[in-house]
Amino acid sequence: MPEVLKAPLVVEFPFTRSLGPVQSAFLTGLRERVVLGVRTGDGRTLVPPVEYDPVTAEEIRELVEVAPTGTVTTWAWNHAPRRGQPLDTPFAWVLVRLDGADTGLLHALDAPGPDAVRTGMRVRVRWAEERSGAITDIACFEPYDGDPGQPTGPAHDGRFDDMVTGIVAPARLDYVYSPGRAQSAYISALSERRTVGERCPSCRKVYVPPRGACPTCGVATSEQVEVGPGGTVTTYCIVNIKAGHTANLDIEVPYVYAHIALDGADLALHGRIGGIPYDQVRMGLRVEPVWTEGGRYPDHYRPNGEPDADYEMYKELL
C-alpha cells in the first residue's frame, strides 16, 4: 500500500464586519476604559450588550455603564495556551458578572494556577496598555480584594469621540489533514508530473482526483488510470476580484478559472488558465499543464495548439 500522506494545514482569513450603535458604543467604550451594558425592558443589564432582548426579541438601546470589577461565576483552567489567546502562560477562562451587570462576560483570568481560582472570587479588569476598540482592550482579569468598583454614572449616552464603526477579526484554523489512500497516490503522482485517477469497477468511469469510491455506484475503487496530460476546457468563469498577496494567490485580475476534462477522465477538475488573454478562453479549448518549479503540481493550464474539441466530446462533463 502506498504511504498515506498527512500535513499541517492552515485556513486563515480576515473577517470584516460593521457595527451597529450598541456594539459600536461597547467597543469604543473599552478603548476609553469604560464598560457598557444594555438594559432590557424588565430591568436586566446585559454585558456584553446585544441589540435585541434574547427573551422577548425586543430591540434594546438603553446603555448602562457597569463597574470594571466583578465576580467569577464559573471557570475552566487552560494549561496550554494557543496562538492568539489572551495570555501566553497558563490561565483560566472565566465568566465574570461585573458589578452592575446581570450576565457574565467571558475572558481570561491571570492566575498562578488552578488552585488560585474559585467560583465566587472577586476580580477586576486589567486594561491593555494600547487600546483600539476591541475586546482585547481588556487584556485580562486579575484577582482583586478591594471594594466594588463604581461606574461614573448609571446611564451613558454611548457617544465618544472617533467612534469605532467596524472591526477586522483574523480567523484562523490550524489542523492536520490526511487526504486518504486514493488522494495520497494522486498527490504522489503529481510530484512525478503525472495525473492519475481511479476507475470504478462497475460503471468504468475514471474519477480525477480519485475519491476511493465511485460517487455514482457507491463501490470502492482501486484501479489506477493515468490521464492527460492534455485536456479540454468544459466551462469557465472570469475572476475580477484579487484573491490575496501570498506567493500562490498574487495573480493579476482578470483571470480565468475553468473546469478541465483531462483526456481519459470522466470528471472535470478545476484549474487556472494562462498563456492566453482572458477574453479568448472558450469552451472546447485544448490545454496542457504548466508545472510549478520542482514539478509538484500544475500551476496553471495553457493552450496546447490543438484544434478545439467538438462539443459532443465533452458535453457529458459539463
C-alpha positions as CSV (number, residue, x, y, z in Angstrom):
1,M,0.0,0.0,0.0
2,P,1.3,3.5,-0.8
3,E,2.1,5.8,2.1
4,V,-0.9,7.8,3.3
5,L,0.1,11.4,3.4
6,K,-0.6,13.9,6.1
7,A,0.4,17.5,6.6
8,P,-0.4,20.6,8.7
9,L,-3.0,22.8,7.1
10,V,-3.9,26.4,7.9
11,V,-7.1,28.1,6.9
12,E,-6.8,31.9,7.6
13,F,-8.7,35.0,6.5
14,P,-9.7,38.4,7.9
15,F,-13.3,38.6,8.9
16,T,-14.6,42.2,8.5
17,R,-17.9,43.3,9.9
18,S,-19.7,46.6,10.6
19,L,-21.0,47.5,14.0
20,G,-24.5,48.7,15.0
21,P,-24.9,51.5,17.5
22,V,-24.8,49.2,20.5
23,Q,-21.7,47.3,19.6
24,S,-20.0,50.4,18.4
25,A,-20.6,52.1,21.8
26,F,-19.4,49.0,23.6
27,L,-16.1,48.6,21.8
28,T,-15.4,52.4,21.7
29,G,-16.1,52.4,25.4
30,L,-13.5,49.7,26.0
31,R,-10.9,51.9,24.2
32,E,-11.8,54.6,26.7
33,R,-11.7,52.1,29.7
34,V,-15.5,52.2,30.1
35,V,-17.6,49.0,30.2
36,L,-21.1,49.4,28.9
37,G,-24.0,47.1,29.1
38,V,-27.6,47.4,27.7
39,R,-30.7,47.5,29.8
40,T,-33.7,45.3,28.9
41,G,-37.4,46.1,29.3
42,D,-37.6,44.1,32.6
43,G,-34.6,45.9,34.1
44,R,-31.8,43.4,33.5
45,T,-28.3,44.7,32.4
46,L,-26.6,42.6,29.7
47,V,-22.8,42.6,29.4
48,P,-21.6,42.3,26.7
49,P,-24.5,44.2,25.2
50,V,-26.7,42.9,22.4
51,E,-29.1,44.8,20.1
52,Y,-32.2,42.6,20.9
53,D,-33.5,41.2,24.1
54,P,-32.7,37.4,24.0
55,V,-36.0,36.7,25.8
56,T,-38.5,39.0,24.0
57,A,-36.6,39.8,20.8
58,E,-37.4,43.5,21.6
59,E,-34.9,46.0,20.2
60,I,-32.9,47.5,23.2
61,R,-30.7,50.6,23.1
62,E,-30.5,51.9,26.6
63,L,-26.8,51.8,27.6
64,V,-25.6,51.5,31.2
65,E,-22.1,51.8,32.5
66,V,-21.0,49.0,34.8
67,A,-18.0,48.6,37.0
68,P,-14.7,47.1,36.0
69,T,-14.8,44.8,39.0
70,G,-16.9,41.6,39.3
71,T,-17.4,38.1,40.5
72,V,-16.4,34.8,38.8
73,T,-19.5,32.7,38.2
74,T,-17.7,29.7,36.6
75,W,-14.3,28.9,35.2
76,A,-12.0,26.4,33.4
77,W,-8.2,26.1,33.5
78,N,-6.3,26.4,30.3
79,H,-3.0,24.7,30.8
80,A,-1.7,25.1,27.3
81,P,-2.5,28.5,25.7
82,R,-2.7,28.5,21.9
83,R,-1.6,31.1,19.4
84,G,-3.7,34.3,19.6
85,Q,-5.1,33.7,23.0
86,P,-5.1,36.5,25.6
87,L,-2.1,35.2,27.6
88,D,0.9,33.1,26.6
89,T,1.2,31.4,30.1
90,P,-1.4,29.1,31.6
91,F,-4.6,30.9,32.7
92,A,-8.2,30.4,33.5
93,W,-11.2,31.1,31.2
94,V,-13.7,32.8,33.4
95,L,-17.3,34.1,33.2
96,V,-17.4,37.3,35.2
97,R,-20.5,39.1,36.3
98,L,-19.4,42.6,36.5
99,D,-20.8,44.8,39.3
100,G,-24.0,46.3,37.9
101,A,-24.5,43.5,35.3
102,D,-26.8,40.5,35.3
103,T,-24.9,38.4,32.8
104,G,-21.3,37.1,32.5
105,L,-18.5,38.3,30.3
106,L,-16.1,35.6,29.1
107,H,-12.4,36.5,29.3
108,A,-9.1,35.3,30.6
109,L,-8.0,35.5,34.3
110,D,-4.3,35.8,35.1
111,A,-3.7,33.4,38.0
112,P,-0.7,31.5,39.2
113,G,-2.5,28.2,39.0
114,P,-5.9,26.4,39.2
115,D,-5.7,26.3,43.0
116,A,-5.8,30.1,42.9
117,V,-9.2,30.2,41.1
118,R,-12.6,29.6,42.5
119,T,-16.2,30.4,41.8
120,G,-17.2,33.5,43.7
121,M,-13.7,35.1,43.7
122,R,-13.5,38.8,43.1
123,V,-11.7,40.1,40.0
124,R,-11.1,43.3,38.1
125,V,-10.3,44.3,34.6
126,R,-6.6,44.7,33.6
127,W,-6.7,47.2,30.7
128,A,-4.3,46.8,27.8
129,E,-1.6,49.4,27.5
130,E,-2.6,50.1,23.9
131,R,-6.3,50.1,23.1
132,S,-8.0,50.3,19.7
133,G,-11.7,49.5,20.3
134,A,-11.8,45.7,20.6
135,I,-12.5,43.1,23.2
136,T,-8.7,42.7,23.5
137,D,-8.6,46.2,25.1
138,I,-9.4,44.1,28.2
139,A,-6.0,42.4,28.5
140,C,-7.4,40.0,31.1
141,F,-8.9,39.9,34.5
142,E,-6.8,39.7,37.7
143,P,-7.7,38.8,41.3
144,Y,-9.0,41.7,43.3
145,D,-9.8,42.1,47.0
146,G,-10.8,45.7,47.2
147,D,-14.1,47.4,47.3
148,P,-16.5,47.0,44.4
149,G,-15.7,49.5,41.6
150,Q,-18.2,52.2,40.8
151,P,-19.0,53.4,37.3
152,T,-19.2,57.2,36.8
153,G,-22.9,57.1,36.5
154,P,-25.9,54.7,36.0
155,A,-26.6,55.8,32.4
156,H,-24.4,56.5,29.4
157,D,-25.3,58.0,26.0
158,G,-22.8,55.8,24.2
159,R,-21.2,58.7,22.5
160,F,-17.4,59.1,22.3
161,D,-15.0,60.9,20.0
162,D,-13.9,58.9,16.9
163,M,-16.4,56.1,17.3
164,V,-15.4,52.6,16.2
165,T,-17.8,51.6,13.4
166,G,-16.2,48.3,12.2
167,I,-13.8,45.6,13.1
168,V,-11.5,43.2,11.3
169,A,-11.1,40.0,13.2
170,P,-8.5,37.5,12.0
171,A,-10.0,34.0,11.7
172,R,-7.5,31.0,11.7
173,L,-7.9,27.3,11.9
174,D,-4.8,25.1,12.3
175,Y,-5.2,21.3,11.9
176,V,-3.5,18.2,10.4
177,Y,-5.1,16.9,7.2
178,S,-4.8,13.5,5.7
179,P,-6.2,13.1,2.1
180,G,-6.5,9.3,2.5
181,R,-5.2,6.5,0.4
182,A,-6.6,7.5,-3.0
183,Q,-5.7,11.1,-2.9
184,S,-2.3,10.3,-1.4
185,A,-1.5,8.3,-4.5
186,Y,-2.8,11.2,-6.7
187,I,-0.6,13.7,-4.9
188,S,2.5,11.5,-5.1
189,A,1.9,11.0,-8.8
190,L,1.7,14.8,-9.3
191,S,5.3,15.1,-7.9
192,E,6.3,12.9,-10.9
193,R,4.4,15.2,-13.3
194,R,1.7,12.5,-13.8
195,T,-2.0,12.7,-13.2
196,V,-3.8,9.6,-12.0
197,G,-7.4,8.7,-11.3
198,E,-9.2,5.6,-10.3
199,R,-11.6,3.6,-12.4
200,C,-15.0,2.3,-11.0
201,P,-15.2,-1.5,-11.4
202,S,-19.0,-1.1,-12.0
203,C,-19.6,1.9,-14.3
204,R,-16.0,2.0,-15.6
205,K,-15.8,5.8,-15.1
206,V,-12.4,7.3,-14.2
207,Y,-12.5,9.8,-11.4
208,V,-9.9,12.6,-11.1
209,P,-8.9,13.4,-8.4
210,P,-9.8,9.9,-7.1
211,R,-12.0,9.6,-4.0
212,G,-11.5,5.9,-3.1
213,A,-15.1,5.2,-4.1
214,C,-17.4,5.8,-7.0
215,P,-19.9,8.6,-6.1
216,T,-22.4,7.1,-8.5
217,C,-22.2,3.3,-7.8
218,G,-21.0,3.6,-4.2
219,V,-18.4,0.9,-4.7
220,A,-14.7,1.1,-3.7
221,T,-12.2,2.0,-6.5
222,S,-8.6,0.9,-6.6
223,E,-7.6,0.5,-10.3
224,Q,-5.3,3.4,-11.1
225,V,-5.5,5.1,-14.5
226,E,-3.1,7.7,-15.8
227,V,-4.9,10.5,-17.6
228,G,-3.9,13.6,-19.6
229,P,-1.7,15.5,-19.8
230,G,-3.9,17.3,-22.3
231,G,-7.4,18.3,-21.5
232,T,-10.4,20.3,-22.7
233,V,-12.0,23.4,-21.1
234,T,-15.6,22.5,-20.4
235,T,-16.9,25.5,-18.5
236,Y,-15.1,28.6,-17.0
237,C,-15.5,31.8,-15.2
238,I,-13.7,35.2,-15.3
239,V,-12.4,36.3,-11.9
240,N,-12.3,40.0,-11.3
241,I,-11.6,40.1,-7.6
242,K,-8.0,39.8,-6.4
243,A,-7.6,36.8,-4.1
244,G,-4.6,37.8,-2.0
245,H,-1.0,38.6,-1.7
246,T,0.7,35.3,-0.9
247,A,3.1,33.6,-3.4
248,N,0.4,31.4,-4.9
249,L,-2.5,33.8,-4.9
250,D,-1.0,37.1,-6.1
251,I,-2.5,36.8,-9.6
252,E,-3.3,39.8,-11.6
253,V,-7.0,40.2,-12.5
254,P,-8.9,39.4,-14.5
255,Y,-8.0,35.8,-14.9
256,V,-9.9,32.6,-15.9
257,Y,-10.7,29.6,-13.7
258,A,-12.0,26.6,-15.6
259,H,-13.3,23.1,-15.4
260,I,-10.8,20.9,-17.4
261,A,-11.6,17.4,-18.5
262,L,-8.3,15.7,-18.9
263,D,-8.0,13.1,-21.6
264,G,-9.2,9.8,-20.3
265,A,-11.1,11.2,-17.3
266,D,-14.8,11.2,-16.7
267,L,-14.8,14.1,-14.3
268,A,-13.5,17.6,-14.9
269,L,-11.1,19.1,-12.4
270,H,-10.6,22.9,-11.9
271,G,-7.5,24.9,-12.8
272,R,-6.4,28.4,-13.8
273,I,-6.0,29.1,-17.5
274,G,-2.9,31.1,-18.5
275,G,-0.9,31.9,-21.7
276,I,-3.9,33.4,-23.4
277,P,-5.9,36.6,-23.0
278,Y,-8.8,36.0,-20.6
279,D,-11.4,37.1,-23.2
280,Q,-10.1,34.4,-25.7
281,V,-10.7,31.5,-23.4
282,R,-13.6,29.4,-24.6
283,M,-15.4,26.1,-24.1
284,G,-13.7,23.3,-26.0
285,L,-10.2,25.0,-25.8
286,R,-7.5,22.3,-25.7
287,V,-4.9,22.9,-22.9
288,E,-1.9,21.3,-21.2
289,P,-0.4,21.7,-17.7
290,V,2.3,24.2,-16.8
291,W,4.1,22.7,-13.8
292,T,5.4,24.6,-10.8
293,E,9.1,24.9,-10.2
294,G,10.1,21.5,-9.0
295,G,7.1,19.9,-10.6
296,R,5.0,19.5,-7.5
297,Y,1.6,20.3,-9.2
298,P,0.3,22.2,-12.2
299,D,0.5,26.0,-11.6
300,H,-1.9,26.6,-14.5
301,Y,-3.0,25.3,-17.9
302,R,-2.3,26.9,-21.2
303,P,-3.4,26.2,-24.8
304,N,-1.6,23.3,-26.4
305,G,-2.1,24.3,-30.0
306,E,-4.6,21.6,-30.9
307,P,-7.9,22.4,-32.6
308,D,-10.8,23.0,-30.2
309,A,-12.7,19.8,-29.1
310,D,-16.1,19.2,-30.5
311,Y,-19.0,19.9,-28.1
312,E,-20.3,16.3,-28.4
313,M,-17.0,15.1,-27.0
314,Y,-17.3,16.8,-23.6
315,K,-21.0,17.7,-23.2
316,E,-21.5,15.0,-20.6
317,L,-18.6,16.5,-18.5
318,L,-20.1,20.0,-18.0
